[in-house]
Amino acid sequence: MPTDRLVITLPEHGNLASASLPFQLVKARELGRCGPGDLVALVGLAGGVSLGIVVIRL
């Protein structure tokens, strides 16, 4: 995934645990990188082999 497609918040805000994905979505909207009608994938990783993905239309 090209880094220009990601919203990286870890260096500035640390690990926000379960709030990471909603926080990154808000940041992406504030930066003008997504908006109404856009298709957005939220990908969450956890320890071991855990992975969660949801695709939403804003």
RODO-2510 file (C-alpha; in nm, 4 decimals, decimal comma):
residues 58
     n   res          X          Y          Z
     1     m     0,0000     0,0000     0,0000
     2     p     0,1527     0,3368    -0,0968
     3     t     0,2029     0,5579     0,2072
     4     d     0,0118     0,8442     0,0426
     5     r    -0,3004     0,6259     0,0780
     6     l    -0,2518     0,5786     0,4549
     7     v    -0,3276     0,8010     0,7528
     8     i    -0,0487     0,7350     1,0022
     9     t    -0,1201     0,8609     1,3549
    10     l     0,1074     0,6435     1,5721
    11     p     0,4128     0,8750     1,5875
    12     e     0,2080     1,1753     1,7062
    13     h    -0,0620     1,0090     1,9172
    14     g     0,0711     0,6670     2,0203
    15     n    -0,1371     0,3494     2,0287
    16     l    -0,5029     0,4487     2,0591
    17     a    -0,6146     0,0830     2,0709
    18     s    -0,9812     0,0481     1,9745
    19     a    -1,0087     0,4211     1,8961
    20     s    -0,7407     0,4062     1,6229
    21     l    -0,9681     0,3488     1,3224
    22     p    -1,2333     0,6095     1,4079
    23     f    -0,9572     0,8580     1,4937
    24     q    -0,7791     0,7967     1,1629
    25     l    -1,1058     0,8388     0,9723
    26     v    -1,1645     1,1768     1,1398
    27     k    -0,8052     1,2817     1,0605
    28     a    -0,8460     1,1754     0,6954
    29     r    -1,1630     1,3840     0,6664
    30     e    -0,9936     1,6841     0,8322
    31     l    -0,7054     1,6545     0,5830
    32     g    -0,9506     1,6439     0,2922
    33     r    -0,8397     1,2958     0,1907
    34     c    -1,1915     1,1529     0,1986
    35     g    -1,5450     1,2799     0,2055
    36     p    -1,9086     1,2059     0,1238
    37     g    -1,9489     0,9331    -0,1377
    38     d    -1,5932     0,7974    -0,1013
    39     l    -1,5320     0,4274    -0,0484
    40     v    -1,3047     0,3717     0,2539
    41     a    -1,1433     0,0525     0,3858
    42     l    -1,0730     0,0309     0,7582
    43     v    -0,8193    -0,2418     0,8408
    44     g    -0,7525    -0,3463     1,1996
    45     l    -0,4721    -0,5786     1,3047
    46     a    -0,4189    -0,7465     1,6402
    47     g    -0,1826    -0,9929     1,7988
    48     g    -0,1412    -1,3352     1,6457
    49     v    -0,3388    -1,3922     1,3280
    50     s    -0,6270    -1,1528     1,4006
    51     l    -0,7441    -0,9204     1,1260
    52     g    -1,0604    -0,7206     1,0686
    53     i    -1,1596    -0,5298     0,7552
    54     v    -1,4665    -0,3212     0,6817
    55     v    -1,5362    -0,1217     0,3664
    56     i    -1,7760     0,1711     0,4032
    57     r    -1,9113     0,4426     0,1779
    58     l    -1,9044     0,7817     0,3467
***
